[in-house]
């Protein structure tokens, strides 16, 4: 095996690198000779009309790109909004001057479907949305631009959702973002729509990506400028829902031919709340018991983050970069709760809960990245090392006061430390004009130390036995993976096939009760797709095998006290959950998009609520209890009513079935549901912009019950001053306060109605000032998303 690897490396080093041919030119208006900014220039081969690549003109209308063959073997297609598309055949290497004619056939007075050529395209496992060609970048910030893409919406905290789920991975320029949560959201918001070149939605990740998760990947591709640029922005935000909150931050960047430096930071302070109500009805042999619990959770958070990235171009073929982030959070959480226990409508007990804890969090993450690209552009190698340290503590007490006058109190100390590290290398080799090979390998290591200790201050009437009041848990994991995939293109067809191998090795040690749980297994994850493009029609059929692994603490045989009627425990027997995922996509006129998707799964994770009849309390734990399927349909329809009104509608509907045979939590049933999202943008006189967005989530049937209909809408107004350097924005999100979690379920003899309300309606005001240049090169981000997702 070693000899084969050495031989492959030697062959790679001896690859013949072809010389490059540079093509330069300029695009102007035919009548005025004014430059045409960000015109779309697509390169095609003359012989078979095969698409090669797309480039854009800069702020001065200039463009340049390199070809690995004689330029006369290619032709160009040039497009820009408001102009007729033009075909240009390259005849020599002299600077090219392209003059575009105004498109007089554009009629905006009537309602038409926006169908700009190459606005949406399918390439391998990606659906690429050209932000400029879709006309959704002008005057928008990054979040507003993303919100207009098919399947993309915002949750109550304005985090990005895809097909109703917030589990989507976010990448910047093809690399996983090191920023998380609020910091990531505010970075995207701080972008101008014009900063974004395109957005790639990878709903069915191929073998090159980690096999975990089913939600998909969203890659934000930023425009790049190698000319010397110094710029950035600062912003301040204030919001009020039930409580006041504010955030201040900014970005700074510097680019030249060799260096790219960017830094960002933010400070946040605010309060929020979560109002929870759980009503359980248990049918017993001697009657009916009702347990009604209400909890009001009030967290107050102060956080600071700082991010620094530096990239150095060593020569025309190599670059090296590093990026680091420091994040701190200091919070307090106050919880007031009440439990009313009825038996046959007679009050048996009333318990008041008071919980007060402090939750400091510290995290540092960083990486080192290297890239090599050959002169011919046929060979590309990426290598990286990523590291993150995470520490969280929970210190405080919780107390129960009973109607009898008795009380008890637990003082708790909880500490969790994570060391996360991974190293990976990716190789991309163009074997021929039609065939491309990708291969790579990754090794990740996780080291977690968890300690929890309860001290009973008054009596010990708690459910947790004395022997389990202390828990000291160690977890170590090694994950080794490798992949290879081929991409073959012939005329209008593209075929992609790959295979990924992952070896999972972990050891989980509970030191207090001398219990060790370990496992070592290897899984294979095939993926394949075929796509076809013909004039106004694009099709793709894809398949991949996916996995979800247990959270690190999920394997810990711990007991965590929630309240007088509920405890949570870990499950050392948890195994991974596997999916077989399918998808069919259709795009019409590069504008209308439709998708059919689905997956089959087994050993699915279920949050079991196991009511103990004799002791009258709930044990909550996670188990590999379910198997089933989910199939869905998604659609996106953009409209344009003149230059002043654009809109986007999206629909996601699904059917599901699920079965669980676990004792005391067995069920079998079907589910269905749908969600409609809409976005309207009004360009008003004097550069005022007004937006209106909303959602409608229909009555969702679940295998164990249903969720009632939900709906709400949000609005904002925005205006720029000082030649677009200063931007004022104000608005209100979730105006009707209808967004909440509301679920009814019935399993065996227990009916549960669970409601969670939070601070949904929020008024806000934000000022942003941009200075210097407009284009920023992003340094490669630290890539630890898969490891962090299970913390």
Secondary structure, 3 states (H helix, E strand, C coil): CHHHHHHHHHHHHCCCCCCCEEEEEEEEECCCCCECCCCEEEEEECCCCCEEEEEECCCCCEEEEEECCCHHHEEEEEECCCECCEEEECCCCCCEEEEECECCCCCCCCEECCCCCCCEEEECCEEEEEHHHHCCCCCCEHHHHHHCCCCEEECCCCCEEECCECCCEEEECCEECCCCHHHHHHHHHHCEHHHEEEEEEECCCCCCCCCECCCCEEEEEECCCCCCEEEEEEEEEEEECCCEEEEEEEEEEEECCCEEEEEEEEEEEEECCEEEEEEEEEEECCEEEEEEEEEEEEEEEEEEEEEEEEEEECCCCEEEEEEEEEEEEEEEEEEEEEEEEEECCEEEEEEEEEEEEECCEEEEEEEEEEEEECCCCCEEEEEEEEEEEEEEEEEEEEEEEECCCCEEEEEEEEEEEEEEEEEEEEEEEECCCCEEEEEEEEEEEEEEEEEEEEEECCCCCCCCCHHHCEEEEEEEEEEEEEEEEEEEEECCEEEEEEEEEEEEEEEEEECCCCEEEEEEEEEEEEEEEEEEEECCEEEEEEEEEEEECCCCHHHCCCEEEEECCEEEECCCCCCCEEEEEEEEEEEECCCEEEEEEEEEEEEEEEEEEEEECCCCEEEEEEEEEEEEEEEEEEEEEEEEECCCEEEEEEEEEEEEEEEECCCCCCEEEEEEEEEEEEEEEEECHHHCEEEEEEEEECCEEECCEEECCEEEEEEEEEEEECCCCEEEEEEEECCCCCCCEEEEEEECCEEEEEEEEECCCEEEEEEEEEEECCCCCCCCCCCCHHHHCCC
